Amino acid sequence: MIDFASLGSGSEGNGLLVRCDETYVLIDCGFSLAQTERRLARLALEPSQLSAVLVTHEHSDHLGGVARLAKRYQLPVYASFGTLSFLRDEINPSQQHIIKSDDPFQLGDIHIEPFAVPHDAREPLQFVLGDGTLRLGVLTDVGATTPHIESMLSTCDALFLETNHDRAMLMAGPYPQHLKTRVGGAFGHLSNDESAYLLSRLNHSRLQHVVAAHLSSKNNTPLLAQMALAAVLKWDAIEVAVQTDAELAPVTSSHGEDAVLLAVYAWHESRFSEHPRPRSWDATAHVSCGTWQMRCAFVEQASLATQAAEWIH
């Protein structure tokens, strides 16, 4: 059984927690130590319970909190040589573990397959994580799809997929031209349409769950990201990983129903189910989604402080 939970996704900080049995792996940490501890606590998890931290690349929204977390709790850090070069003087050499693209390895109960991606970083990696049965594909910072990316993400059971910007919003938005060029370029970030194109090229035979991730707060909306991906899959609902509690306001889907934003700190659990994917989402109930289940914590401008995350049994 493999589960995952977003601690936050976006330019202000990223963290994705993946669990298999007693193995907990945190992918990226772009938050302060206090923020990280608080967000993990929402999942009833202590940082000392983490097995390791995986880092995709050196940009601050992914790497910014790694050194403090690793030093405080003596956690091993796994990243490419290029990424670790930014941590070399920050953490003990014994905590640094170099990993390579297309060189799979095992962390406890989780099998991890790193793969290279085009992004404006030293040596960026993304990951497919599995338990021997289910596979979770993670792709959050990439400028363009490649045949190798498509090969890695095909036949995944779940995807945590970047939908960074709407192209028209980016071009008309507040960013200076050089930043628009960088974000929209081949080594920047995937637009909604580019993510949808990538999704269309994958083998969906096992795909049961998709989360739109790394949305720009200035150049995208959850609804646009949801519509782009849902159109490819012919699904009625796509979750969106958000940055903070304040973003958990309701939006209206193309079907006239309330769309669900993925509440930060809500676990996605792998459970086999005979129930079909629902045509609309019950915002407070347990929702079955093929082999993947979650409990939707859907609130209107409310804090999640009193809504403890629950395991689904």
C-alpha positions in Angstrom: 0.0 0.0 0.0 1.4 3.4 -1.0 -0.1 6.7 0.1 0.8 10.3 -0.5 -0.1 13.7 0.8 0.8 17.2 -0.3 2.2 19.5 2.3 2.0 22.4 -0.1 2.6 22.9 -3.8 3.6 26.2 -5.6 6.2 28.8 -5.8 6.1 29.6 -2.1 7.1 26.1 -1.0 6.8 22.5 -2.0 6.6 19.2 -0.1 5.1 15.8 -1.0 5.0 13.1 1.6 4.9 9.4 0.4 4.2 6.5 2.8 4.5 2.8 2.4 4.0 0.8 5.6 6.5 2.3 8.0 8.6 4.1 5.4 8.0 7.9 5.1 9.8 9.8 2.3 9.4 13.6 1.9 10.0 14.8 -1.6 11.4 18.4 -1.4 11.0 20.8 1.5 10.6 24.5 0.6 9.2 25.5 4.0 10.7 26.9 7.2 11.4 24.3 9.9 8.4 25.6 11.9 6.1 25.4 8.9 7.3 21.9 8.0 6.8 20.7 11.6 3.3 22.2 11.6 2.3 20.7 8.3 3.5 17.3 9.2 1.7 17.5 12.5 -1.6 17.8 10.5 -0.9 14.3 9.4 -0.1 13.2 13.0 3.5 12.8 12.0 6.7 13.8 13.7 9.7 14.8 11.5 11.8 12.2 13.3 9.6 9.6 11.7 10.7 10.5 8.2 13.0 7.9 6.6 14.6 10.3 4.2 14.2 13.5 2.1 14.4 13.3 -1.7 15.2 16.6 -3.5 14.2 17.2 -7.1 16.5 20.3 -7.7 18.1 23.3 -6.0 15.4 26.0 -6.4 14.5 27.5 -3.1 10.8 26.5 -3.2 12.0 22.9 -3.2 15.4 23.0 -1.4 15.0 26.0 1.0 14.0 24.0 4.1 15.9 20.8 3.5 19.2 21.6 5.3 17.4 22.9 8.5 15.1 19.9 8.6 17.9 17.4 7.9 20.2 18.9 10.5 17.6 19.1 13.2 16.4 15.5 12.8 19.5 13.9 11.4 17.7 12.8 8.2 19.5 11.4 5.1 19.1 13.5 2.0 19.0 11.9 -1.5 19.6 14.0 -4.6 21.7 14.3 -7.7 25.3 15.3 -7.5 24.3 18.7 -9.0 21.6 19.3 -6.5 23.7 18.1 -3.5 26.4 20.6 -4.5 24.1 23.3 -3.0 23.9 21.4 0.3 27.5 20.3 0.5 28.4 22.8 3.2 25.0 22.8 4.9 24.7 19.2 6.1 27.0 16.5 7.3 28.6 14.5 4.4 27.3 11.3 6.0 23.8 12.5 5.4 24.4 13.2 1.7 23.5 10.4 -0.8 24.0 10.9 -4.5 21.4 9.3 -6.8 21.4 9.2 -10.6 18.9 9.3 -13.3 17.6 5.8 -14.4 19.4 4.2 -11.4 16.6 2.8 -9.2 17.1 2.3 -5.5 15.1 1.2 -2.5 14.3 3.3 0.6 12.7 0.9 3.1 9.5 -0.3 1.6 9.5 2.2 -1.3 11.1 1.5 -4.7 12.3 4.8 -6.3 13.0 5.4 -9.9 14.7 8.8 -10.6 14.6 10.2 -14.1 16.0 13.4 -15.7 13.9 16.2 -16.9 14.5 19.5 -18.8 14.4 22.3 -16.2 16.7 25.3 -15.6 18.5 23.7 -12.7 21.9 22.0 -12.1 20.9 18.3 -12.4 17.1 18.0 -11.9 15.3 14.8 -11.2 11.7 13.6 -10.9 10.5 10.3 -9.5 8.3 7.3 -9.8 7.7 5.6 -6.5 6.1 2.2 -5.9 5.5 -0.6 -3.5 5.8 -3.4 -6.0 2.1 -3.2 -7.0 1.1 0.5 -7.2 3.1 3.3 -8.9 3.0 7.0 -8.2 4.5 9.3 -10.8 5.7 12.8 -9.6 6.4 15.5 -12.2 6.4 19.0 -10.8 9.1 21.2 -12.5 9.7 20.5 -16.2 9.7 22.7 -19.3 8.7 20.2 -21.9 7.7 16.5 -22.2 10.2 14.0 -23.6 9.7 10.4 -24.8 11.6 9.3 -21.7 9.3 11.2 -19.3 6.3 9.6 -21.1 7.8 6.2 -20.8 8.5 6.7 -17.1 4.9 7.9 -16.3 3.0 5.5 -18.4 1.1 2.8 -16.5 1.2 4.7 -13.3 -1.7 4.3 -10.9 -1.5 7.9 -9.7 0.1 11.1 -11.0 1.1 14.3 -9.2 1.4 16.4 -12.3 2.6 20.0 -12.9 0.0 22.4 -14.4 1.9 25.6 -13.7 0.3 28.2 -15.8 -2.3 29.1 -18.4 -0.4 30.4 -21.4 -2.8 33.4 -22.0 -2.7 34.4 -18.4 1.1 34.2 -18.3 1.5 36.4 -21.4 -1.0 39.0 -20.1 0.2 38.8 -16.5 2.4 40.9 -14.3 5.7 39.1 -14.9 8.5 40.9 -16.7 9.1 39.6 -20.2 12.3 37.8 -19.3 10.5 35.8 -16.6 7.6 35.0 -19.0 10.1 33.7 -21.4 11.8 31.6 -18.7 8.6 30.2 -17.3 7.1 29.4 -20.7 10.3 28.0 -22.2 11.5 24.5 -22.8 13.4 24.5 -19.4 10.7 26.3 -17.4 7.3 24.9 -16.4 4.5 23.1 -18.1 1.4 25.0 -19.0 -2.1 23.5 -18.6 -2.2 22.6 -22.3 1.3 21.1 -22.2 0.4 19.0 -19.2 -2.8 17.9 -21.0 -0.7 17.0 -24.1 1.7 15.0 -21.9 -1.2 13.2 -20.2 -2.7 12.4 -23.6 0.4 10.5 -24.6 0.5 8.2 -21.5 -0.9 4.7 -21.1 -4.0 5.3 -18.9 -4.8 1.6 -18.4 -3.9 1.7 -14.7 -4.4 5.4 -14.0 -6.9 6.0 -11.2 -5.9 9.3 -9.6 -4.5 12.6 -10.9 -3.5 15.7 -8.8 -2.8 19.0 -10.6 0.3 20.5 -8.9 2.6 23.5 -8.8 0.0 26.0 -9.9 1.1 29.6 -10.3 -1.0 31.9 -8.1 -0.7 34.7 -10.6 -0.9 32.9 -13.9 -3.4 30.1 -13.4 -6.6 29.1 -11.7 -7.5 25.7 -10.2 -10.5 25.5 -12.6 -8.4 26.0 -15.7 -6.0 23.3 -14.6 -8.8 20.9 -13.7 -10.6 21.5 -17.1 -7.4 20.9 -19.1 -6.6 17.5 -17.5 -10.2 16.3 -17.1 -10.8 16.9 -20.8 -8.1 14.4 -21.7 -9.2 11.7 -19.3 -12.9 12.3 -19.7 -13.1 12.5 -15.9 -15.5 14.8 -14.1 -13.1 15.8 -11.3 -9.4 16.5 -10.9 -7.9 17.4 -7.5 -5.6 20.4 -7.2 -2.8 20.6 -4.7 -2.8 24.0 -3.1 -0.2 26.2 -1.3 -2.0 27.3 1.9 -5.3 26.9 3.8 -6.5 30.3 2.5 -6.7 28.9 -1.1 -9.4 26.3 -0.1 -12.3 28.3 -1.4 -14.9 26.6 -3.5 -14.7 26.9 -7.3 -17.3 25.9 -9.9 -16.5 23.0 -12.3 -17.5 22.9 -15.9 -20.3 20.6 -14.9 -21.9 23.1 -12.5 -20.8 21.2 -9.4 -18.5 22.4 -6.7 -15.0 21.3 -7.7 -12.7 20.0 -5.0 -9.4 21.5 -4.2 -7.1 19.0 -2.7 -6.8 20.1 0.9 -3.3 20.3 2.1 -2.4 17.6 4.6 -5.1 15.1 3.3 -3.8 11.6 2.7 -4.5 9.8 -0.5 -4.6 6.1 0.4 -4.4 3.1 -2.0 -7.5 0.9 -1.5 -9.0 -1.4 -4.1 -12.6 -0.8 -4.7 -15.4 -2.2 -6.9 -17.1 1.2 -7.0 -16.7 3.3 -10.2 -15.2 6.7 -10.2 -18.0 9.2 -9.0 -19.4 11.6 -11.5 -19.3 14.4 -8.8 -17.5 14.8 -5.6 -19.0 14.7 -2.1 -17.1 17.4 -0.4 -17.2 15.9 3.1 -17.6 12.2 2.6 -15.2 9.4 1.9 -14.8 9.2 -1.9 -13.8 6.1 -3.8 -11.7 6.6 -6.9 -10.9 3.3 -8.4 -7.9 1.9 -6.5 -7.3 5.2 -4.8 -9.3 6.7 -2.0 -9.2 10.0 -0.1 -11.2 11.9 2.5 -12.0 15.3 1.0 -11.5 18.2 3.5 -13.3 20.9 1.6 -13.8 24.2 3.5 -14.8 27.7 2.6 -12.1 30.1 3.8 -11.7 28.0 6.9 -8.6 26.8 8.7 -7.7 23.1 8.7 -6.3 23.5 12.2 -9.3 21.7 13.8 -9.7 19.2 10.9 -7.2 16.4 11.7 -6.3 14.3 8.8 -7.6 10.8 9.0 -6.5 7.5 7.7 -9.2 5.7 5.6 -9.8 2.1 6.6 
